[in-house]
Amino acid sequence: MALRVGIIGAGYIGNVHAKILMADDRVKITSVTDIIGARAEQLAGLAKARVFPNIEALLASGIDALYVCTPNAVHAQFVIAALEAGIHVFSEKPMATSLEDARQIVATARSSKGLYQVGHSRRFAPVYKFIKATITSGFRPVTAHAKMNRGELKNPPWTSDTRISGGFLYETPIHLFDMMRWLMGDVLSVQCQARQNVYNELDSFSMILTFSDHRHATFTTVAHTTWAFPFERLELYSDHAQIATEEMERVTYAPGLNQEMMTYDYAQLPFQDKWGYVEEDHLFIDSILGGKPPAVAAEDGYKAVELAEAVYRSARMDGERVILPL
């Protein structure tokens, strides 16, 4: 029998996941809810599912797994409710928008019969999978520079409301917080200068991240850059070697002096594959059906939230060094 999946949040990302799941014979989307009824009806019609008025009714509908695709600040409450009911949960990033909520999710995931996976999809984008494989094969980054900009905080409108978003760092930048950890190891300290320029919150950040063995990286992120290409870029440097990305489109590897550089271009891939959504969804279903650990565990989600909180703390202390773990 197909795995019965419910979706809370029928906006853009809820539809992305729904279409991927609808192509998976192992899955049947049975239940949808959204605070905007018309949006829930539209997605339910697409998936031939039922609409439920709220999360309580959806969780009682007999689902095996829940996709949490709501705005950031309410992720935690829906995740915890589902895990306490023994239901498997895939939650879009961020795991939570506070350390307290993130810690509660970690604790609940450890005791629940349900499996929990957080949607740090960049891990499954081909550009970043290439970097991870190259590091595993011997490329050791000693320093790096990351850029993760956002063109605006206007679409959807809630992204400029910190009560809903949790703050700009919990939007797109948290993807690269997870990516930096995944590629270079745990962050030991952070220093950050930040400003409020356009929006009613800190919206431009310059950071220095320190890792083990005195390795370090710089990271800049700005919320008002008009989506100039490439809005996202990661450069990692080793012994006369470099890897550099251009969004999820291309990655270039320069393995050494006087050696041929290699560029891998993924521009023609469907965006669901290029951005890692297809693989993360397939791995979530694999984990449930095969009894495997989640591809991105609760502890990984917590570390990304912890790093965002550390950056905010440093910024509010005019760049003072903040030691991790918090």
Contacts in CASP RR format, 6 or more apart in sequence:
PFRMAT RR
TARGET T0000
AUTHOR 0000-0000-0000
METHOD contacts of the structure
MODEL  1
MALRVGIIGAGYIGNVHAKILMADDRVKITSVTDIIGARAEQLAGLAKAR
VFPNIEALLASGIDALYVCTPNAVHAQFVIAALEAGIHVFSEKPMATSLE
DARQIVATARSSKGLYQVGHSRRFAPVYKFIKATITSGFRPVTAHAKMNR
GELKNPPWTSDTRISGGFLYETPIHLFDMMRWLMGDVLSVQCQARQNVYN
ELDSFSMILTFSDHRHATFTTVAHTTWAFPFERLELYSDHAQIATEEMER
VTYAPGLNQEMMTYDYAQLPFQDKWGYVEEDHLFIDSILGGKPPAVAAED
GYKAVELAEAVYRSARMDGERVILPL
2 25 0 8 1.000
2 26 0 8 1.000
2 27 0 8 1.000
2 28 0 8 1.000
3 26 0 8 1.000
3 27 0 8 1.000
3 28 0 8 1.000
3 64 0 8 1.000
3 65 0 8 1.000
3 285 0 8 1.000
3 288 0 8 1.000
3 289 0 8 1.000
4 28 0 8 1.000
4 30 0 8 1.000
4 31 0 8 1.000
4 62 0 8 1.000
4 63 0 8 1.000
4 64 0 8 1.000
4 65 0 8 1.000
5 21 0 8 1.000
5 27 0 8 1.000
5 28 0 8 1.000
5 29 0 8 1.000
5 30 0 8 1.000
5 31 0 8 1.000
5 63 0 8 1.000
5 64 0 8 1.000
5 65 0 8 1.000
5 66 0 8 1.000
5 67 0 8 1.000
6 29 0 8 1.000
6 30 0 8 1.000
6 31 0 8 1.000
6 32 0 8 1.000
6 49 0 8 1.000
6 58 0 8 1.000
6 61 0 8 1.000
6 63 0 8 1.000
6 65 0 8 1.000
6 66 0 8 1.000
6 67 0 8 1.000
7 14 0 8 1.000
7 17 0 8 1.000
7 18 0 8 1.000
7 29 0 8 1.000
7 31 0 8 1.000
7 32 0 8 1.000
7 33 0 8 1.000
7 43 0 8 1.000
7 47 0 8 1.000
7 49 0 8 1.000
7 66 0 8 1.000
7 67 0 8 1.000
7 69 0 8 1.000
8 32 0 8 1.000
8 33 0 8 1.000
8 34 0 8 1.000
8 55 0 8 1.000
8 58 0 8 1.000
8 66 0 8 1.000
8 67 0 8 1.000
8 68 0 8 1.000
8 69 0 8 1.000
8 70 0 8 1.000
8 78 0 8 1.000
9 32 0 8 1.000
9 33 0 8 1.000
9 34 0 8 1.000
9 35 0 8 1.000
9 39 0 8 1.000
9 40 0 8 1.000
9 68 0 8 1.000
9 69 0 8 1.000
9 70 0 8 1.000
10 32 0 8 1.000
10 33 0 8 1.000
10 34 0 8 1.000
10 36 0 8 1.000
10 39 0 8 1.000
10 40 0 8 1.000
10 42 0 8 1.000
10 43 0 8 1.000
10 44 0 8 1.000
10 69 0 8 1.000
11 34 0 8 1.000
11 39 0 8 1.000
11 43 0 8 1.000
11 69 0 8 1.000
12 156 0 8 1.000
13 69 0 8 1.000
13 92 0 8 1.000
14 43 0 8 1.000
14 67 0 8 1.000
14 69 0 8 1.000
15 43 0 8 1.000
15 46 0 8 1.000
16 272 0 8 1.000
16 277 0 8 1.000
17 67 0 8 1.000
17 69 0 8 1.000
17 90 0 8 1.000
17 277 0 8 1.000
17 281 0 8 1.000
18 29 0 8 1.000
18 43 0 8 1.000
18 46 0 8 1.000
18 47 0 8 1.000
18 67 0 8 1.000
19 46 0 8 1.000
19 272 0 8 1.000
20 272 0 8 1.000
20 277 0 8 1.000
20 278 0 8 1.000
20 281 0 8 1.000
20 282 0 8 1.000
21 27 0 8 1.000
21 29 0 8 1.000
21 67 0 8 1.000
21 281 0 8 1.000
21 285 0 8 1.000
22 29 0 8 1.000
22 46 0 8 1.000
22 47 0 8 1.000
24 281 0 8 1.000
24 282 0 8 1.000
24 285 0 8 1.000
26 285 0 8 1.000
26 289 0 8 1.000
27 285 0 8 1.000
29 47 0 8 1.000
29 48 0 8 1.000
29 49 0 8 1.000
30 49 0 8 1.000
30 50 0 8 1.000
30 61 0 8 1.000
30 62 0 8 1.000
30 63 0 8 1.000
31 49 0 8 1.000
31 50 0 8 1.000
31 52 0 8 1.000
31 58 0 8 1.000
31 61 0 8 1.000
31 62 0 8 1.000
31 63 0 8 1.000
32 40 0 8 1.000
32 43 0 8 1.000
32 44 0 8 1.000
32 47 0 8 1.000
32 49 0 8 1.000
32 50 0 8 1.000
32 51 0 8 1.000
32 52 0 8 1.000
32 58 0 8 1.000
33 40 0 8 1.000
33 51 0 8 1.000
33 52 0 8 1.000
33 53 0 8 1.000
33 54 0 8 1.000
33 55 0 8 1.000
33 57 0 8 1.000
33 58 0 8 1.000
34 40 0 8 1.000
34 43 0 8 1.000
37 51 0 8 1.000
40 51 0 8 1.000
41 51 0 8 1.000
43 49 0 8 1.000
44 50 0 8 1.000
44 51 0 8 1.000
50 61 0 8 1.000
52 58 0 8 1.000
52 61 0 8 1.000
55 78 0 8 1.000
55 81 0 8 1.000
56 81 0 8 1.000
58 66 0 8 1.000
59 66 0 8 1.000
59 81 0 8 1.000
59 82 0 8 1.000
59 85 0 8 1.000
59 87 0 8 1.000
63 87 0 8 1.000
64 87 0 8 1.000
64 88 0 8 1.000
64 288 0 8 1.000
65 87 0 8 1.000
65 88 0 8 1.000
65 89 0 8 1.000
65 90 0 8 1.000
65 284 0 8 1.000
65 288 0 8 1.000
66 78 0 8 1.000
66 82 0 8 1.000
66 87 0 8 1.000
66 88 0 8 1.000
66 89 0 8 1.000
66 90 0 8 1.000
67 90 0 8 1.000
67 91 0 8 1.000
67 92 0 8 1.000
68 75 0 8 1.000
68 78 0 8 1.000
68 79 0 8 1.000
68 82 0 8 1.000
68 89 0 8 1.000
68 90 0 8 1.000
68 91 0 8 1.000
68 92 0 8 1.000
69 92 0 8 1.000
70 78 0 8 1.000
70 92 0 8 1.000
71 156 0 8 1.000
71 158 0 8 1.000
71 164 0 8 1.000
71 165 0 8 1.000
72 94 0 8 1.000
72 97 0 8 1.000
72 164 0 8 1.000
72 165 0 8 1.000
72 166 0 8 1.000
72 170 0 8 1.000
72 171 0 8 1.000
73 97 0 8 1.000
73 163 0 8 1.000
73 164 0 8 1.000
73 165 0 8 1.000
73 166 0 8 1.000
75 91 0 8 1.000
75 92 0 8 1.000
75 94 0 8 1.000
75 95 0 8 1.000
75 96 0 8 1.000
75 97 0 8 1.000
76 95 0 8 1.000
76 96 0 8 1.000
76 97 0 8 1.000
76 98 0 8 1.000
76 101 0 8 1.000
76 102 0 8 1.000
76 104 0 8 1.000
76 105 0 8 1.000
78 91 0 8 1.000
79 89 0 8 1.000
79 91 0 8 1.000
79 95 0 8 1.000
79 105 0 8 1.000
79 108 0 8 1.000
79 116 0 8 1.000
80 104 0 8 1.000
80 105 0 8 1.000
80 108 0 8 1.000
82 88 0 8 1.000
82 89 0 8 1.000
83 89 0 8 1.000
83 105 0 8 1.000
83 108 0 8 1.000
83 109 0 8 1.000
83 112 0 8 1.000
83 114 0 8 1.000
83 116 0 8 1.000
84 108 0 8 1.000
84 112 0 8 1.000
86 112 0 8 1.000
86 113 0 8 1.000
86 114 0 8 1.000
87 114 0 8 1.000
88 114 0 8 1.000
88 115 0 8 1.000
88 116 0 8 1.000
88 284 0 8 1.000
88 288 0 8 1.000
89 114 0 8 1.000
89 115 0 8 1.000
89 116 0 8 1.000
89 117 0 8 1.000
90 117 0 8 1.000
90 118 0 8 1.000
90 119 0 8 1.000
90 281 0 8 1.000
90 284 0 8 1.000
91 116 0 8 1.000
91 117 0 8 1.000
91 118 0 8 1.000
91 119 0 8 1.000
92 118 0 8 1.000
92 119 0 8 1.000
93 118 0 8 1.000
93 119 0 8 1.000
93 120 0 8 1.000
93 121 0 8 1.000
93 174 0 8 1.000
93 175 0 8 1.000
93 178 0 8 1.000
93 301 0 8 1.000
93 304 0 8 1.000
94 118 0 8 1.000
94 170 0 8 1.000
94 174 0 8 1.000
94 301 0 8 1.000
94 304 0 8 1.000
94 305 0 8 1.000
94 308 0 8 1.000
95 102 0 8 1.000
95 105 0 8 1.000
95 118 0 8 1.000
95 298 0 8 1.000
95 301 0 8 1.000
95 302 0 8 1.000
95 304 0 8 1.000
95 305 0 8 1.000
96 102 0 8 1.000
96 104 0 8 1.000
96 105 0 8 1.000
96 305 0 8 1.000
97 165 0 8 1.000
97 166 0 8 1.000
97 167 0 8 1.000
97 170 0 8 1.000
97 305 0 8 1.000
98 305 0 8 1.000
98 309 0 8 1.000
99 305 0 8 1.000
99 306 0 8 1.000
99 309 0 8 1.000
99 326 0 8 1.000
102 301 0 8 1.000
102 302 0 8 1.000
102 305 0 8 1.000
102 306 0 8 1.000
103 302 0 8 1.000
105 116 0 8 1.000
105 298 0 8 1.000
105 302 0 8 1.000
106 298 0 8 1.000
106 299 0 8 1.000
106 302 0 8 1.000
109 116 0 8 1.000
109 297 0 8 1.000
109 298 0 8 1.000
110 298 0 8 1.000
115 284 0 8 1.000
115 287 0 8 1.000
115 288 0 8 1.000
115 291 0 8 1.000
115 294 0 8 1.000
116 294 0 8 1.000
116 297 0 8 1.000
116 298 0 8 1.000
117 280 0 8 1.000
117 283 0 8 1.000
117 284 0 8 1.000
117 287 0 8 1.000
117 294 0 8 1.000
117 295 0 8 1.000
117 296 0 8 1.000
117 297 0 8 1.000
118 296 0 8 1.000
118 297 0 8 1.000
118 298 0 8 1.000
118 300 0 8 1.000
118 301 0 8 1.000
119 280 0 8 1.000
119 296 0 8 1.000
120 175 0 8 1.000
120 178 0 8 1.000
120 179 0 8 1.000
120 280 0 8 1.000
120 296 0 8 1.000
120 300 0 8 1.000
120 301 0 8 1.000
120 304 0 8 1.000
121 175 0 8 1.000
121 275 0 8 1.000
121 276 0 8 1.000
121 277 0 8 1.000
121 280 0 8 1.000
122 128 0 8 1.000
122 175 0 8 1.000
122 176 0 8 1.000
122 178 0 8 1.000
122 179 0 8 1.000
122 275 0 8 1.000
122 276 0 8 1.000
123 129 0 8 1.000
123 132 0 8 1.000
123 178 0 8 1.000
123 179 0 8 1.000
123 182 0 8 1.000
123 276 0 8 1.000
123 280 0 8 1.000
123 295 0 8 1.000
123 296 0 8 1.000
124 276 0 8 1.000
124 277 0 8 1.000
124 278 0 8 1.000
124 279 0 8 1.000
124 280 0 8 1.000
124 283 0 8 1.000
124 295 0 8 1.000
125 248 0 8 1.000
125 274 0 8 1.000
125 275 0 8 1.000
125 276 0 8 1.000
126 248 0 8 1.000
126 251 0 8 1.000
126 264 0 8 1.000
126 266 0 8 1.000
126 269 0 8 1.000
126 273 0 8 1.000
126 274 0 8 1.000
126 276 0 8 1.000
127 245 0 8 1.000
127 247 0 8 1.000
127 248 0 8 1.000
127 249 0 8 1.000
127 250 0 8 1.000
127 251 0 8 1.000
127 264 0 8 1.000
127 266 0 8 1.000
128 179 0 8 1.000
128 182 0 8 1.000
128 183 0 8 1.000
128 234 0 8 1.000
128 245 0 8 1.000
130 243 0 8 1.000
130 251 0 8 1.000
130 253 0 8 1.000
130 264 0 8 1.000
131 183 0 8 1.000
131 234 0 8 1.000
131 236 0 8 1.000
131 243 0 8 1.000
131 245 0 8 1.000
131 251 0 8 1.000
132 182 0 8 1.000
132 183 0 8 1.000
134 243 0 8 1.000
134 253 0 8 1.000
135 141 0 8 1.000
135 183 0 8 1.000
139 236 0 8 1.000
139 238 0 8 1.000
139 241 0 8 1.000
139 243 0 8 1.000
139 255 0 8 1.000
140 238 0 8 1.000
140 239 0 8 1.000
141 183 0 8 1.000
141 184 0 8 1.000
141 215 0 8 1.000
141 236 0 8 1.000
141 237 0 8 1.000
141 238 0 8 1.000
141 243 0 8 1.000
142 215 0 8 1.000
142 237 0 8 1.000
142 238 0 8 1.000
142 239 0 8 1.000
143 215 0 8 1.000
143 216 0 8 1.000
143 217 0 8 1.000
143 236 0 8 1.000
143 237 0 8 1.000
144 180 0 8 1.000
144 183 0 8 1.000
144 184 0 8 1.000
144 217 0 8 1.000
144 218 0 8 1.000
144 234 0 8 1.000
144 235 0 8 1.000
144 236 0 8 1.000
144 237 0 8 1.000
145 217 0 8 1.000
145 218 0 8 1.000
145 219 0 8 1.000
145 233 0 8 1.000
145 234 0 8 1.000
145 235 0 8 1.000
146 176 0 8 1.000
146 179 0 8 1.000
146 180 0 8 1.000
146 217 0 8 1.000
146 218 0 8 1.000
146 219 0 8 1.000
146 220 0 8 1.000
146 233 0 8 1.000
146 234 0 8 1.000
146 235 0 8 1.000
147 219 0 8 1.000
147 220 0 8 1.000
147 221 0 8 1.000
147 230 0 8 1.000
147 231 0 8 1.000
147 232 0 8 1.000
147 233 0 8 1.000
147 234 0 8 1.000
148 172 0 8 1.000
148 173 0 8 1.000
148 175 0 8 1.000
148 176 0 8 1.000
148 219 0 8 1.000
148 221 0 8 1.000
148 231 0 8 1.000
148 232 0 8 1.000
149 172 0 8 1.000
149 220 0 8 1.000
149 221 0 8 1.000
149 222 0 8 1.000
149 223 0 8 1.000
149 225 0 8 1.000
149 227 0 8 1.000
149 228 0 8 1.000
149 231 0 8 1.000
149 232 0 8 1.000
150 168 0 8 1.000
150 171 0 8 1.000
150 172 0 8 1.000
150 221 0 8 1.000
150 222 0 8 1.000
150 223 0 8 1.000
150 224 0 8 1.000
150 225 0 8 1.000
150 227 0 8 1.000
150 231 0 8 1.000
151 223 0 8 1.000
151 224 0 8 1.000
151 225 0 8 1.000
151 226 0 8 1.000
151 227 0 8 1.000
151 228 0 8 1.000
151 231 0 8 1.000
152 223 0 8 1.000
152 224 0 8 1.000
152 226 0 8 1.000
152 227 0 8 1.000
153 159 0 8 1.000
153 160 0 8 1.000
153 165 0 8 1.000
153 168 0 8 1.000
153 171 0 8 1.000
153 199 0 8 1.000
153 203 0 8 1.000
153 223 0 8 1.000
153 224 0 8 1.000
154 160 0 8 1.000
158 164 0 8 1.000
158 165 0 8 1.000
159 165 0 8 1.000
159 171 0 8 1.000
160 199 0 8 1.000
160 200 0 8 1.000
160 201 0 8 1.000
162 200 0 8 1.000
162 201 0 8 1.000
165 171 0 8 1.000
167 201 0 8 1.000
168 199 0 8 1.000
168 201 0 8 1.000
168 202 0 8 1.000
168 203 0 8 1.000
168 221 0 8 1.000
168 223 0 8 1.000
169 177 0 8 1.000
169 205 0 8 1.000
169 221 0 8 1.000
169 308 0 8 1.000
169 311 0 8 1.000
169 312 0 8 1.000
170 305 0 8 1.000
170 308 0 8 1.000
171 223 0 8 1.000
172 221 0 8 1.000
172 232 0 8 1.000
173 205 0 8 1.000
173 221 0 8 1.000
173 308 0 8 1.000
174 304 0 8 1.000
174 305 0 8 1.000
174 308 0 8 1.000
176 219 0 8 1.000
176 221 0 8 1.000
176 232 0 8 1.000
176 234 0 8 1.000
177 304 0 8 1.000
177 307 0 8 1.000
177 308 0 8 1.000
177 311 0 8 1.000
178 296 0 8 1.000
178 300 0 8 1.000
178 301 0 8 1.000
178 303 0 8 1.000
178 304 0 8 1.000
179 234 0 8 1.000
180 187 0 8 1.000
180 209 0 8 1.000
180 217 0 8 1.000
180 219 0 8 1.000
181 187 0 8 1.000
181 300 0 8 1.000
181 303 0 8 1.000
181 304 0 8 1.000
181 307 0 8 1.000
182 300 0 8 1.000
183 236 0 8 1.000
184 211 0 8 1.000
184 215 0 8 1.000
184 217 0 8 1.000
184 236 0 8 1.000
185 211 0 8 1.000
185 212 0 8 1.000
186 211 0 8 1.000
186 212 0 8 1.000
186 303 0 8 1.000
186 324 0 8 1.000
187 209 0 8 1.000
187 210 0 8 1.000
187 211 0 8 1.000
187 307 0 8 1.000
187 310 0 8 1.000
187 324 0 8 1.000
188 210 0 8 1.000
188 211 0 8 1.000
188 212 0 8 1.000
188 323 0 8 1.000
188 324 0 8 1.000
189 209 0 8 1.000
189 210 0 8 1.000
189 321 0 8 1.000
189 322 0 8 1.000
189 323 0 8 1.000
189 324 0 8 1.000
190 207 0 8 1.000
190 208 0 8 1.000
190 209 0 8 1.000
190 210 0 8 1.000
190 307 0 8 1.000
190 310 0 8 1.000
190 311 0 8 1.000
190 314 0 8 1.000
190 321 0 8 1.000
190 322 0 8 1.000
190 324 0 8 1.000
191 207 0 8 1.000
191 208 0 8 1.000
191 314 0 8 1.000
191 319 0 8 1.000
191 320 0 8 1.000
191 321 0 8 1.000
191 322 0 8 1.000
192 205 0 8 1.000
192 206 0 8 1.000
192 207 0 8 1.000
192 208 0 8 1.000
192 311 0 8 1.000
192 312 0 8 1.000
192 314 0 8 1.000
192 315 0 8 1.000
192 319 0 8 1.000
193 205 0 8 1.000
193 206 0 8 1.000
193 315 0 8 1.000
193 318 0 8 1.000
193 319 0 8 1.000
194 202 0 8 1.000
194 204 0 8 1.000
194 205 0 8 1.000
194 206 0 8 1.000
194 311 0 8 1.000
194 315 0 8 1.000
195 202 0 8 1.000
195 203 0 8 1.000
195 204 0 8 1.000
196 202 0 8 1.000
196 203 0 8 1.000
197 203 0 8 1.000
197 204 0 8 1.000
197 224 0 8 1.000
198 223 0 8 1.000
198 224 0 8 1.000
199 223 0 8 1.000
199 224 0 8 1.000
202 312 0 8 1.000
202 315 0 8 1.000
203 222 0 8 1.000
203 223 0 8 1.000
203 224 0 8 1.000
204 220 0 8 1.000
204 221 0 8 1.000
204 222 0 8 1.000
204 223 0 8 1.000
204 224 0 8 1.000
205 219 0 8 1.000
205 220 0 8 1.000
205 221 0 8 1.000
205 222 0 8 1.000
205 311 0 8 1.000
205 315 0 8 1.000
206 218 0 8 1.000
206 219 0 8 1.000
206 220 0 8 1.000
207 218 0 8 1.000
207 219 0 8 1.000
207 220 0 8 1.000
207 221 0 8 1.000
207 311 0 8 1.000
207 314 0 8 1.000
208 216 0 8 1.000
208 217 0 8 1.000
208 218 0 8 1.000
208 219 0 8 1.000
209 216 0 8 1.000
209 217 0 8 1.000
209 218 0 8 1.000
209 219 0 8 1.000
210 216 0 8 1.000
211 217 0 8 1.000
225 231 0 8 1.000
229 246 0 8 1.000
229 247 0 8 1.000
230 245 0 8 1.000
230 246 0 8 1.000
230 247 0 8 1.000
230 249 0 8 1.000
231 247 0 8 1.000
232 245 0 8 1.000
232 247 0 8 1.000
232 248 0 8 1.000
233 244 0 8 1.000
233 245 0 8 1.000
233 246 0 8 1.000
233 247 0 8 1.000
234 243 0 8 1.000
234 244 0 8 1.000
234 245 0 8 1.000
235 242 0 8 1.000
235 243 0 8 1.000
235 244 0 8 1.000
235 245 0 8 1.000
236 242 0 8 1.000
236 243 0 8 1.000
236 244 0 8 1.000
240 256 0 8 1.000
240 257 0 8 1.000
241 253 0 8 1.000
241 254 0 8 1.000
241 255 0 8 1.000
241 256 0 8 1.000
242 253 0 8 1.000
242 254 0 8 1.000
243 251 0 8 1.000
243 252 0 8 1.000
243 253 0 8 1.000
243 254 0 8 1.000
244 251 0 8 1.000
244 252 0 8 1.000
245 251 0 8 1.000
245 252 0 8 1.000
248 266 0 8 1.000
248 274 0 8 1.000
248 275 0 8 1.000
248 276 0 8 1.000
249 265 0 8 1.000
249 266 0 8 1.000
249 267 0 8 1.000
249 274 0 8 1.000
250 263 0 8 1.000
250 264 0 8 1.000
250 265 0 8 1.000
250 266 0 8 1.000
250 267 0 8 1.000
251 263 0 8 1.000
251 264 0 8 1.000
252 261 0 8 1.000
252 262 0 8 1.000
252 263 0 8 1.000
252 264 0 8 1.000
253 261 0 8 1.000
253 262 0 8 1.000
253 263 0 8 1.000
253 264 0 8 1.000
254 261 0 8 1.000
255 261 0 8 1.000
255 262 0 8 1.000
266 274 0 8 1.000
267 274 0 8 1.000
270 278 0 8 1.000
272 278 0 8 1.000
273 279 0 8 1.000
280 295 0 8 1.000
280 296 0 8 1.000
283 294 0 8 1.000
283 295 0 8 1.000
284 294 0 8 1.000
284 295 0 8 1.000
286 292 0 8 1.000
287 293 0 8 1.000
287 294 0 8 1.000
287 295 0 8 1.000
306 324 0 8 1.000
306 325 0 8 1.000
306 326 0 8 1.000
307 324 0 8 1.000
309 326 0 8 1.000
310 322 0 8 1.000
310 324 0 8 1.000
310 326 0 8 1.000
311 322 0 8 1.000
313 322 0 8 1.000
313 326 0 8 1.000
314 320 0 8 1.000
314 321 0 8 1.000
314 322 0 8 1.000
END
